[in-house]
Amino acid sequence: YIGQAVVNSDCCLLTGGRIGAGMAATQGAVEACLERNIDPKERIFSIVPEGMKPDFDFGTTLQAGVDKTARRIALLSHAFGAIVIGGGKGTRSEVLIAVMEAIMNGFSLIPVRGTGGEADRICAQIPPFPNPILNSAVPSLERGNAIVEMLREGHWFCDIEPVDAHYDWFQNPDMDKTARKMY
């Protein structure tokens, strides 16, 4: 429902082009595009590292960055916000980048409760959402619309403090080589 809600709100969907939440959102966005007679290549974008292909072929593929970290930075720096659905280590890295985007440019971040991984980790640490439908774990288009509306309004729901994000991204001994270079 997230992909449908994004397209229905006249926004573009940006994903990392991977199977999972990005693919599911893309499939919903394609349906919404076709219902509205919109070319999916105008509203759906998979941003992948240079020389790579997305796991699925819907919308437009853009290549950015030499590796996953650089691609994550490009992805988030071209968005006004992020919706966190499930996610593991890669999503955690994207949340840290989003925190820095929020500091520098203002940025929205909405975790989706009930989707597991990083999203549920964040939701367990923050107060309940002001809109009760966002506290439900039941997927629906109404919930997708509420999530996109909160994103468009510039809301921020995250438990990570900017100083902690800076440490995790730049000083953590497990950071990748691109982050070390940036530091």
C-alpha positions in Angstrom: 0.0 0.0 0.0 2.9 2.4 0.5 3.8 2.5 -3.2 0.2 3.1 -4.1 0.0 5.9 -1.5 3.2 7.5 -2.8 2.0 7.6 -6.4 -1.5 8.7 -5.4 0.0 11.7 -3.6 1.8 12.8 -6.8 5.2 11.9 -5.4 7.9 9.6 -6.8 9.0 6.4 -5.2 12.8 5.9 -4.7 14.1 2.5 -3.7 17.4 0.7 -3.6 16.1 -1.8 -6.1 16.3 -4.8 -3.8 13.8 -7.7 -3.2 11.8 -7.1 -0.1 10.1 -3.9 1.0 11.5 -1.9 -2.0 10.1 -4.4 -4.5 6.7 -4.7 -2.7 6.4 -0.9 -2.6 7.4 -0.7 -6.3 4.7 -3.3 -7.3 2.0 -1.2 -5.5 3.4 2.0 -7.2 3.2 0.3 -10.6 -0.5 -0.6 -10.0 -1.3 3.0 -9.0 0.6 4.3 -12.1 -1.3 2.1 -14.4 -4.7 2.9 -12.8 -3.9 6.6 -13.3 -2.5 6.3 -16.8 1.0 7.3 -15.6 4.2 5.8 -17.1 5.9 4.0 -14.2 9.2 5.2 -15.5 8.2 8.8 -14.6 7.4 8.0 -10.9 9.4 4.9 -9.8 13.1 4.9 -9.5 15.6 2.2 -8.4 18.9 3.7 -7.4 21.7 1.1 -7.5 25.5 1.2 -7.4 27.3 1.9 -10.7 27.5 -1.2 -12.9 24.7 -3.0 -11.0 21.1 -3.8 -11.9 18.1 -3.8 -9.6 16.6 -7.1 -8.5 13.4 -6.2 -10.4 12.7 -4.2 -13.6 9.9 -1.7 -12.9 10.3 2.0 -13.4 13.6 3.7 -14.1 17.0 2.5 -13.0 19.5 5.1 -11.9 23.1 4.2 -11.2 24.8 6.2 -8.4 27.9 5.6 -6.3 30.6 3.0 -6.6 29.2 0.8 -3.8 26.2 0.3 -1.5 27.2 3.1 0.9 27.6 5.7 -1.8 24.3 4.5 -3.3 22.6 4.9 0.0 23.9 8.5 0.3 22.7 9.3 -3.2 19.3 7.7 -2.6 18.6 9.7 0.6 20.1 12.9 -0.6 17.6 13.0 -3.4 14.5 12.4 -1.2 12.7 14.7 1.2 12.1 11.8 3.5 12.2 8.1 4.1 9.7 5.4 5.1 11.4 2.6 7.1 9.8 -0.8 6.4 11.4 -3.7 8.2 15.1 -3.8 7.4 18.5 -5.0 8.7 22.0 -3.6 8.7 21.6 -1.8 5.3 18.4 -0.1 6.5 20.2 0.9 9.8 22.9 2.5 7.7 20.2 4.4 5.7 18.5 5.6 9.0 21.9 7.0 10.1 22.3 8.8 6.8 18.7 10.1 7.2 19.6 11.5 10.7 22.4 13.4 9.1 20.2 14.6 6.3 17.7 15.8 8.9 20.5 17.8 10.6 21.7 19.4 7.4 18.6 19.8 5.2 15.5 18.9 7.2 14.2 15.4 6.4 11.2 13.3 7.3 11.4 9.8 8.6 8.5 7.5 9.4 9.0 3.9 10.6 6.2 1.5 9.8 5.1 -0.4 12.9 4.6 -4.2 12.6 7.1 -4.7 9.7 9.9 -6.1 11.7 13.6 -5.3 11.8 14.8 -1.7 12.0 11.3 -0.2 11.7 10.0 -2.1 14.8 13.2 -1.3 16.7 12.6 2.4 16.2 8.9 2.1 17.0 9.7 0.3 20.3 11.8 3.3 21.3 9.5 6.2 20.4 6.2 7.4 21.8 3.0 6.3 19.9 2.2 8.1 16.7 -0.3 11.0 17.0 -2.4 9.3 14.3 -3.8 6.1 15.8 -3.8 4.3 12.4 0.0 4.4 12.4 0.1 2.5 15.7 -1.7 -0.4 14.1 0.2 -3.2 12.4 -2.6 -3.9 9.9 -1.6 -3.0 6.3 -4.2 -0.9 4.5 -4.3 1.9 1.9 -5.6 4.2 4.5 -2.6 3.5 6.7 -0.3 4.0 3.6 -1.9 7.3 2.9 -1.5 8.4 6.5 2.2 7.5 6.4 2.8 9.4 3.2 0.9 12.4 4.5 3.1 12.5 7.7 6.2 12.2 5.5 5.1 15.1 3.3 4.3 17.2 6.4 7.9 16.8 7.5 7.4 14.7 10.6 10.4 12.9 12.2 10.0 9.7 14.3 13.4 8.2 15.2 15.2 7.3 18.4 18.7 8.1 17.2 20.3 11.3 18.4 22.5 13.2 15.9 25.7 12.7 17.9 25.0 9.0 18.1 24.4 8.9 14.4 27.7 10.7 13.8 29.6 8.2 15.9 27.8 5.1 14.4 28.5 6.4 10.9 32.0 7.8 11.1 33.7 6.4 14.2 32.3 3.0 14.7 35.2 0.4 14.1 32.8 -1.7 12.0 32.1 1.1 9.5 32.8 0.4 5.8 35.7 1.8 3.7 33.6 4.5 2.1 32.5 5.9 5.5 36.2 5.8 6.6 37.2 7.8 3.5 34.5 10.3 4.2 35.6 10.7 7.8 
